[in-house]
């Protein structure tokens, strides 16, 4: 099993969710997060004062998937999240040793 963590632009969330739903991905966890990468934020003016906004709003998606669907799911996610501009985000992939469904003790891929 693999865990995918994707940090994306908030306005792309609905498009990414729909693209993943279209290929049969049901479960995911979504969190609102803040951060920055190479763009290091930007400046904003509020009531005549200039402020550095260095932690930008992002959305983090987390999915645990079977190994054999990794390429399909990551390709779909990246295509749906891409704008082609700086700040599009990142995708991280981790190995998952095991999963347990609390309700009925299913383990491994059966728990997904």
Secondary structure, DSSP 8 states (H G I E B T S, - for coil): -EEEEEEE-GGGHHHHHHHHHHTT----EEEEEEE-STT--EEEEETTEEEEE-SEEEEEEEEEE-GGGHHHHHHHHHHHH--SSTT-EEEEEEE----B-TTT--BGGGG-
